[in-house]
Each structure stands twice: as C-alpha cells, then as structure tokens.
Amino acid sequence: MAIAQAMCQLFTFHQLVTCSMKGATTTTASPRPSLPAAERNAIIDVIAKTFDKPLVEEKMRGCLRHLRLMHN
C-alpha cells in the first residue's frame, strides 16, 4: 500500500498506466516507455531501507500492472 501511495504522489496517472518500470521489452507487445529514473529510484531507495530491494521492484511492477488492467 505504501508503494502504491508513493507512486501516485510522484508519477502522473498517465505515466502509471502507460509506462513500465524500466522500459524493457515485453512478451506480449512493444516496449512501453520507462518511468522517470530519478523518481523510480527514489521510491526504491527509501522503501528498500526497510524491505528487500527486489521485493520493492516486484511490488512496483505489480502496482503498474494492476493500474493498467483497471484502466483498460
């Protein structure tokens, strides 16, 4: 929940539903643009002080997926 709230504060709704974490290629479509790196890394760095960094990145990807599905 904290990750989703932080993402909603730092990124626009448009960014959240159209971007991927790092702009990597996808298995189903062409790559989406990445979230702005500075803001993305700020969330990861702050929350990773408490939780494992790979877990934070996984949860952020999940939030993006969830928002994209809700928007479609």
ABEGO torsion letter per residue (X at the ends): XAAAAAAAAABBAAAAAABBAAGBBBAABBBBBBBBAAAAAAAAAAAAAABBAAAAAAAAAAAAAAAAAAAX
